[in-house]
Amino acid sequence: MNIVITGANRGIGLELAKEYKNLNWNVIGTSRNPLSSTTLQEEIGMENILPLDISNEESIDSFCKEIKITTNSKIDILINNAGARGERGLIEIPKQTVMIDTINTNAIGPTILLKTLKSSLANAKIAIITSGMGSILKTTSGDLSYRISKAAVNMAGRNLHMEFKRQNSIILLVHPGWVQTDMGGDNADITVEQSAKGIIEVISHASKDNSGSFVNYKGETIPW
Ligand SMILES: NC(=O)c1ccc[n+]([C@@H]2O[C@H](COP(=O)([O-])OP(=O)(O)OC[C@H]3O[C@@H](n4cnc5c(N)ncnc54)[C@H](OP(=O)(O)O)[C@@H]3O)[C@@H](O)[C@H]2O)c1
């Protein structure tokens, strides 16, 4: 069984790669720099790491061609985990370049990736790692680029759910919790192990009945 995890070289993605490997999945992880992803190499083997910069259309295109060969066009689970944080907090005027990069990485890239891989994702489970910070109802001020990007990817996931359900793909938008990673920081609520185990459980229970929903790593629904 093939699982593809983007941004698998560190943080939540690395832990997901380790855990799925322990569950005997054929894990294909992506990294912007496979050669320097030494921990991921130790976990899944260099041959299972493919280069992907999800903010770059050419990189997505090359990756999709490669992954179709590697998996014989049969992906069972895809976790789009790669993500960028953008500017932090409340700042006067966010930089346009930062906003574009964040939205590109977190929303546009994943959308193009899933559309390009559509035929290989028939009957697959797809988890888009989003954030509670993408909830419009629960928003507070600041972190504009990140919040906009995650609200956007929520719309993309919901939209693609409507399209992909015709080929029995299941799509979930999953908030991983506030997690102790480079992005989440040391004061975050939970460890990567807790987050990854929760996400794996949520994916294993995903069905066509809850496809298209926005949930956290405990499977609880988050308001849009
Ligand atoms: N940690 C939290 O508290 C938290 C909370 C809510 C949601 N999330 C979401 O969870 C996911 C994983 O976060 P994390 O905490 O594990 O973050 P992290 O430790 O900062 O890791 C981010 C991962 O994404 C990759 N990445 C960034 N930009 C990329 C690009 N353009 N193309 C390909 N890969 C790229 C990074 O690769 P490089 O090593 O090359 O930079 C790295 O592998 C993200 O989508 C994040 O938004 C995290």
The ligand as a Tripos MOL2 file, in Angstrom:
@<TRIPOS>MOLECULE
LIG
   48    52     1     0     0
SMALL
NO_CHARGES

@<TRIPOS>ATOM
      1 N1          3.1330   22.9080   14.2560 N.am      1 LIG1
      2 C1          1.9160   23.3750   14.4680 C.2       1 LIG1
      3 O1          1.5730   23.7720   15.6000 O.2       1 LIG1
      4 C2          0.9050   23.4060   13.3510 C.ar      1 LIG1
      5 C3         -0.4000   23.8570   13.6600 C.ar      1 LIG1
      6 C4         -1.3590   23.8750   12.6590 C.ar      1 LIG1
      7 C5         -1.0250   23.4390   11.3890 C.ar      1 LIG1
      8 N2          0.2440   23.0300   11.1050 N.ar      1 LIG1
      9 C6          0.5310   22.5780    9.7390 C.3       1 LIG1
     10 O2          1.1410   21.3180    9.7790 O.3       1 LIG1
     11 C7          2.0010   21.1510    8.6340 C.3       1 LIG1
     12 C8          3.3900   20.7190    9.0940 C.3       1 LIG1
     13 O3          3.8740   21.7020    9.9840 O.3       1 LIG1
     14 P1          5.1460   21.5050   10.9310 P.3       1 LIG1
     15 O4          4.7740   22.0870   12.2340 O.co2     1 LIG1
     16 O5          5.6500   20.1130   10.8310 O.co2     1 LIG1
     17 O6          6.1390   22.5380   10.2160 O.3       1 LIG1
     18 P2          7.7210   22.5470   10.0240 P.3       1 LIG1
     19 O7          8.3920   21.7990   11.1130 O.co2     1 LIG1
     20 O8          8.0530   23.9770    9.8000 O.co2     1 LIG1
     21 O9          7.9080   21.7080    8.6560 O.3       1 LIG1
     22 C9          7.3630   22.2250    7.4770 C.3       1 LIG1
     23 C10         7.6120   21.2320    6.3570 C.3       1 LIG1
     24 O10         7.0370   21.7820    5.1530 O.3       1 LIG1
     25 C11         8.0760   21.8340    4.1780 C.3       1 LIG1
     26 N3          7.8880   22.9380    3.2280 N.ar      1 LIG1
     27 C12         7.7930   24.2530    3.4940 C.ar      1 LIG1
     28 N4          7.6620   24.9370    2.3320 N.ar      1 LIG1
     29 C13         7.6950   24.0150    1.3320 C.ar      1 LIG1
     30 C14         7.6360   24.0750   -0.0790 C.ar      1 LIG1
     31 N5          7.5260   25.2530   -0.7420 N.pl3     1 LIG1
     32 N6          7.6780   22.9330   -0.7920 N.ar      1 LIG1
     33 C15         7.7980   21.7490   -0.1580 C.ar      1 LIG1
     34 N7          7.8960   21.6040    1.1690 N.ar      1 LIG1
     35 C16         7.8410   22.7410    1.9000 C.ar      1 LIG1
     36 C17         9.3620   22.0190    4.9600 C.3       1 LIG1
     37 O11        10.4650   21.6960    4.1480 O.3       1 LIG1
     38 P3         11.9070   22.4280    4.3530 P.3       1 LIG1
     39 O12        12.6050   21.6530    5.4470 O.co2     1 LIG1
     40 O13        12.5450   22.3170    3.0270 O.co2     1 LIG1
     41 O14        11.6350   23.8520    4.7580 O.co2     1 LIG1
     42 C18         9.0980   21.0150    6.0810 C.3       1 LIG1
     43 O15         9.3150   19.6970    5.6380 O.3       1 LIG1
     44 C19         1.9780   22.5120    7.9110 C.3       1 LIG1
     45 O16         1.0710   22.4590    6.8490 O.3       1 LIG1
     46 C20         1.4920   23.4600    8.9800 C.3       1 LIG1
     47 O17         0.8710   24.6090    8.4350 O.3       1 LIG1
     48 C21         1.2140   22.9920   12.0670 C.ar      1 LIG1
@<TRIPOS>BOND
     1     1     2 1
     2     2     3 2
     3     2     4 1
     4     4     5 ar
     5     4    48 ar
     6     5     6 ar
     7     6     7 ar
     8     7     8 ar
     9     8     9 1
    10     8    48 ar
    11     9    10 1
    12     9    46 1
    13    10    11 1
    14    11    12 1
    15    11    44 1
    16    12    13 1
    17    13    14 1
    18    14    15 2
    19    14    16 1
    20    14    17 1
    21    17    18 1
    22    18    19 2
    23    18    20 1
    24    18    21 1
    25    21    22 1
    26    22    23 1
    27    23    24 1
    28    23    42 1
    29    24    25 1
    30    25    26 1
    31    25    36 1
    32    26    27 ar
    33    26    35 ar
    34    27    28 ar
    35    28    29 ar
    36    29    30 ar
    37    29    35 ar
    38    30    31 1
    39    30    32 ar
    40    32    33 ar
    41    33    34 ar
    42    34    35 ar
    43    36    37 1
    44    36    42 1
    45    37    38 1
    46    38    39 2
    47    38    40 1
    48    38    41 1
    49    42    43 1
    50    44    45 1
    51    44    46 1
    52    46    47 1
@<TRIPOS>SUBSTRUCTURE
     1 LIG1         1 GROUP 0 **** ****
